[in-house]
């Protein structure tokens, strides 16, 4: 199958000087697409000079937007996404593609603890992995890794769900799991990035990652959010009623409110589950 490699790049001229020659040496026949996300340096000219197909944006639209543009333009049946900053070793692409040959639809390069940018980033990613694993019902080893290989037709089914900013890995991983497209992980090392500091802002983008998780969970598994919330209100209502009945011998308005909130949230969850099923069916078609 023909392979396309998509590299989103924003001011990554130095990283591309190292990454593209190594990539061409490993995959001489692959289509290489560099999506220049409104760079202010010579990212576009460096990429073109090294033989890549360049898609340029007049202004920065975000990492996710670059991924979407690259995925739409790719002509290969298989697409490999990787960073342009030199952190991902092109030699490891062969391991991802080998897993696809085993029948998987997405293969993710999972970083170990040493591959995280900082201790705080590693702890945050660990939290995201556990939360997403609970919501999807599958073990997710690295929710935010940008180094992955996918079957192009499957990936394009979810392009409309991908955010324009960071977190496209979060959205695509959870969508594949929920849609019963098999996902595999390959342990990889991550090298030190070349050029400027990472564009990710840990606090702000960390909150965005969490919001994306809840967004996708609401879209694909809403009851996993609504049932626990409903149970919290209902159990609190029972506890408060027991307290007021014991101390005052009465049933209060607060207990009524808590019971009602629990029931309403549960019913909203049921409606959301039906809407999700309809949305999923249309996506599959």
C-alpha positions as CSV (number, residue, x, y, z in Angstrom):
1,X,0.0,0.0,0.0
2,X,1.1,3.5,-0.7
3,X,2.2,5.5,2.4
4,X,1.8,9.2,3.0
5,X,3.7,10.9,5.8
6,X,2.1,14.1,7.2
7,X,4.2,16.5,9.3
8,X,2.4,19.6,10.8
9,X,5.1,22.3,11.1
10,X,5.1,25.7,12.6
11,X,8.5,27.4,12.6
12,X,10.2,24.0,12.4
13,X,12.9,24.7,9.7
14,X,15.7,23.3,11.9
15,X,13.8,20.2,12.8
16,X,12.9,19.6,9.2
17,X,16.5,19.8,8.1
18,X,17.2,16.7,10.3
19,X,13.8,14.9,10.0
20,X,13.2,15.0,6.2
21,X,16.5,13.4,5.0
22,X,16.1,10.7,7.6
23,X,12.5,10.1,6.6
24,X,13.4,9.9,2.9
25,X,16.2,7.4,3.7
26,X,13.7,5.1,5.5
27,X,10.8,5.5,3.2
28,X,12.1,6.6,-0.2
29,X,8.8,5.9,-2.0
30,X,6.5,7.6,0.5
31,X,4.6,10.7,-0.2
32,X,5.8,13.3,2.3
33,X,3.5,16.2,3.1
34,X,4.6,19.1,5.3
35,X,1.8,21.4,6.4
36,X,3.2,24.8,7.1
37,X,0.9,26.3,9.7
38,X,1.6,30.0,9.2
39,X,5.3,29.8,9.9
40,X,7.3,33.0,10.1
41,X,10.6,31.3,9.3
42,X,11.7,29.4,6.2
43,X,9.9,26.2,7.1
44,X,8.1,26.1,3.7
45,X,11.3,26.7,1.6
46,X,13.3,24.2,3.6
47,X,10.6,21.5,3.2
48,X,10.2,22.1,-0.5
49,X,14.0,22.1,-1.0
50,X,14.2,18.7,0.7
51,X,11.6,17.2,-1.6
52,X,8.4,17.4,0.4
53,X,5.0,18.5,-0.8
54,X,4.2,21.7,1.0
55,X,0.8,22.9,2.0
56,X,1.0,26.4,3.4
57,X,-1.5,28.4,5.5
58,X,-1.5,32.2,5.4
59,X,-1.9,32.2,9.2
60,X,-1.7,29.7,12.0
61,X,-4.8,27.6,12.3
62,X,-3.5,25.1,14.8
63,X,-2.0,21.7,14.9
64,X,-5.3,19.9,14.4
65,X,-6.1,22.0,11.4
66,X,-2.7,21.1,9.9
67,X,-3.4,17.4,10.5
68,X,-6.8,17.7,8.8
69,X,-5.4,19.5,5.8
70,X,-2.7,16.9,5.4
71,X,-5.0,14.0,5.8
72,X,-7.4,15.3,3.1
73,X,-4.5,15.9,0.7
74,X,-2.7,12.6,1.3
75,X,-3.0,10.1,-1.6
76,X,-1.7,7.0,0.3
77,X,-3.9,4.3,1.7
78,X,-1.9,4.5,4.9
79,X,-1.0,7.8,6.6
80,X,1.8,8.3,9.2
81,X,1.6,11.4,11.3
82,X,4.7,12.6,13.1
83,X,6.2,15.8,14.5
84,X,8.5,17.9,12.5
85,X,10.7,18.9,15.4
86,X,13.0,15.9,15.3
87,X,11.5,14.1,18.3
88,X,10.2,11.1,16.3
89,X,12.7,8.8,14.6
90,X,11.6,7.9,11.1
91,X,13.3,4.5,11.5
92,X,10.5,3.6,13.9
93,X,7.8,4.0,11.2
94,X,8.5,0.5,10.0
95,X,7.3,-0.9,13.4
96,X,4.0,1.1,13.1
97,X,3.4,-0.1,9.6
98,X,4.1,-3.7,10.6
99,X,1.4,-3.5,13.2
100,X,-1.0,-2.2,10.6
101,X,-0.2,-5.3,8.5
102,X,-1.4,-7.4,11.4
103,X,-4.9,-6.0,10.9
104,X,-5.0,-2.9,13.1
105,X,-6.5,0.3,11.8
106,X,-4.5,2.6,14.0
107,X,-1.0,2.1,15.6
108,X,0.2,4.6,18.1
109,X,3.8,5.2,19.2
110,X,3.6,5.1,23.0
111,X,6.2,7.1,24.9
112,X,7.6,5.9,28.2
113,X,8.3,8.1,31.2
114,X,11.6,9.3,29.8
115,X,9.8,10.5,26.6
116,X,7.7,13.1,28.5
117,X,8.7,16.7,28.2
118,X,8.6,17.1,32.0
119,X,7.5,15.4,35.2
120,X,4.3,17.4,35.3
121,X,3.5,16.6,31.6
122,X,4.1,12.9,32.4
123,X,1.7,13.0,35.4
124,X,-0.9,14.8,33.4
125,X,-0.7,12.3,30.5
126,X,-0.9,9.5,32.9
127,X,-4.2,11.0,34.2
128,X,-5.6,11.4,30.7
129,X,-4.7,7.8,29.8
130,X,-6.5,6.4,32.9
131,X,-9.5,8.6,32.4
132,X,-9.8,7.8,28.7
133,X,-9.3,4.1,29.4
134,X,-12.2,4.1,31.8
135,X,-14.5,6.0,29.3
136,X,-13.6,3.8,26.3
137,X,-13.3,0.5,28.1
138,X,-9.9,-0.1,26.5
139,X,-6.3,0.2,27.8
140,X,-4.9,3.5,26.4
141,X,-1.2,3.7,26.8
142,X,-0.5,7.1,25.3
143,X,-3.5,9.3,24.6
144,X,-1.6,12.4,23.3
145,X,1.2,10.9,21.2
146,X,1.4,12.6,17.8
147,X,3.3,9.7,16.3
148,X,0.9,7.3,14.7
149,X,-0.1,5.4,11.6
150,X,-3.6,4.9,10.4
151,X,-5.7,3.6,7.5
152,X,-6.6,6.7,5.6
153,X,-10.2,5.8,4.9
154,X,-10.9,5.1,8.6
155,X,-9.2,8.2,9.8
156,X,-11.1,10.5,7.4
157,X,-14.4,9.3,8.9
158,X,-13.6,11.4,12.0
159,X,-12.0,14.4,10.5
160,X,-15.1,16.5,11.3
161,X,-14.7,15.7,15.0
162,X,-11.0,16.8,15.2
163,X,-10.3,20.1,16.9
164,X,-8.2,22.7,15.1
165,X,-5.9,23.1,18.0
166,X,-3.9,20.5,19.9
167,X,-5.6,17.2,21.0
168,X,-6.2,15.7,17.6
169,X,-4.5,12.5,19.0
170,X,-7.0,12.4,21.9
171,X,-10.0,12.7,19.7
172,X,-8.9,10.3,17.0
173,X,-7.8,7.6,19.5
174,X,-11.1,7.6,21.4
175,X,-13.1,7.7,18.2
176,X,-11.3,4.7,16.8
177,X,-11.8,2.7,20.0
178,X,-15.5,3.6,20.3
179,X,-16.1,2.7,16.6
180,X,-14.6,-0.8,17.1
181,X,-11.6,0.0,14.9
182,X,-8.7,-2.0,16.4
183,X,-5.9,0.1,17.9
184,X,-2.4,-1.1,18.8
185,X,0.5,0.5,20.6
186,X,4.3,0.3,20.0
187,X,6.7,1.5,22.6
188,X,9.0,4.2,21.1
189,X,11.7,6.5,22.3
190,X,11.4,10.3,21.9
191,X,14.5,12.4,21.1
192,X,15.1,15.9,22.2
193,X,13.3,18.4,20.0
194,X,15.2,20.7,17.6
195,X,14.5,24.4,17.5
196,X,12.1,26.5,19.6
197,X,10.3,25.4,22.7
198,X,7.2,23.3,22.5
199,X,4.1,25.2,21.4
200,X,2.0,23.3,24.0
201,X,1.1,25.3,27.1
202,X,0.8,22.7,29.9
203,X,-2.0,24.3,32.0
204,X,-4.2,25.8,29.2
205,X,-3.8,22.9,26.8
206,X,-4.1,20.4,29.7
207,X,-7.5,21.7,30.4
208,X,-8.3,21.5,26.7
209,X,-7.3,17.8,26.7
210,X,-9.7,17.1,29.5
211,X,-12.5,19.0,27.8
212,X,-11.8,17.0,24.6
213,X,-12.0,13.7,26.6
214,X,-15.4,14.7,28.0
215,X,-16.6,15.9,24.7
216,X,-15.8,12.6,23.0
217,X,-17.2,10.6,25.9
218,X,-20.4,12.6,25.7
219,X,-20.6,12.0,21.9
220,X,-19.9,8.3,22.1
221,X,-20.5,7.1,25.7
222,X,-22.7,9.6,27.4
223,X,-24.1,7.2,30.0
224,X,-20.6,6.8,31.4
225,X,-20.8,10.5,32.4
226,X,-24.4,10.9,33.2
227,X,-24.9,7.7,35.3
228,X,-22.2,8.6,37.8
229,X,-23.4,12.2,38.0
230,X,-27.0,11.0,38.5
231,X,-25.9,8.5,41.2
232,X,-24.0,11.2,43.1
233,X,-27.1,13.4,43.3
234,X,-29.4,10.5,44.2
235,X,-27.1,9.0,46.9
236,X,-26.6,12.5,48.3
237,X,-30.4,12.9,48.4
238,X,-30.8,9.6,50.3
239,X,-28.1,10.6,52.8
240,X,-29.6,14.0,53.4
241,X,-33.1,12.5,53.8
242,X,-31.8,10.0,56.3
243,X,-30.1,12.9,58.2
244,X,-33.2,15.2,58.3
245,X,-35.5,12.3,59.1
246,X,-33.4,11.3,62.0
247,X,-32.8,14.8,63.4
248,X,-36.0,16.5,62.5
249,X,-38.4,13.8,61.5
250,X,-39.2,15.4,58.1
251,X,-38.6,15.2,54.4
252,X,-37.1,18.5,53.2
253,X,-37.2,20.4,49.9
254,X,-33.4,19.9,49.5
255,X,-33.9,16.1,49.5
256,X,-36.6,16.6,46.8
257,X,-34.3,18.7,44.8
258,X,-31.5,16.2,45.0
259,X,-33.7,13.2,44.1
260,X,-35.2,15.2,41.2
261,X,-31.7,16.2,39.9
262,X,-30.6,12.6,39.9
263,X,-33.6,11.4,37.9
264,X,-33.4,14.3,35.4
265,X,-29.7,13.8,34.8
266,X,-30.3,10.1,34.3
267,X,-33.1,10.8,31.7
268,X,-30.9,13.3,29.9
269,X,-28.2,10.6,29.7
270,X,-30.7,8.2,28.1
271,X,-31.7,10.7,25.5
272,X,-28.0,11.5,24.8
273,X,-27.3,7.8,24.3
274,X,-30.1,7.6,21.7
275,X,-28.7,10.7,19.9
276,X,-25.2,9.2,20.0
277,X,-26.5,6.0,18.4
278,X,-28.1,8.0,15.6
279,X,-24.9,10.1,15.1
280,X,-22.7,7.0,15.1
281,X,-24.9,5.2,12.5
282,X,-24.7,8.2,10.2
283,X,-21.0,8.4,10.6
284,X,-20.7,4.7,9.8
285,X,-22.8,5.1,6.7
